[in-house]
Amino acid sequence: MAESEAEIRARKERERDELYALDISGVEWTCAPGTEQHEERVEIAYLPGGAVAMRSSLEPETVLRYTEAEWRAFVLGARDGEFDLKPMAHNGGLDAQ
């Protein structure tokens, strides 16, 4: 039997609460190879159940957490170009004329 919309919402809220209740003080943070220690970079940590935590190296106290399904959707979207910026002057490209 399929979950109702209310059941899905309640399950997602429960998953989020459980994810943010995890103690992540001892996790190992990793970043993309080749980044320098003094550069701002995104760091991720793998959590139980396939979840992922993400933070900026310049603001390590601010941590975002994603369930396995959320992280998978993000990675697949990034691979598919879903988040690619349209080249414009403010992001290193040329304005479309």
WOUR-V888603 format. One record per pair of residues at least 24 apart in sequence whose C-alpha atoms are under 6 Angstrom apart, sorted by the first residue. I is the first residue (numbers start at 0). J is the second residue. Records with the same first field share a line. If there is no record, write none. Layout:
BEGIN
I: J  J
END
This chain:
BEGIN
none
END
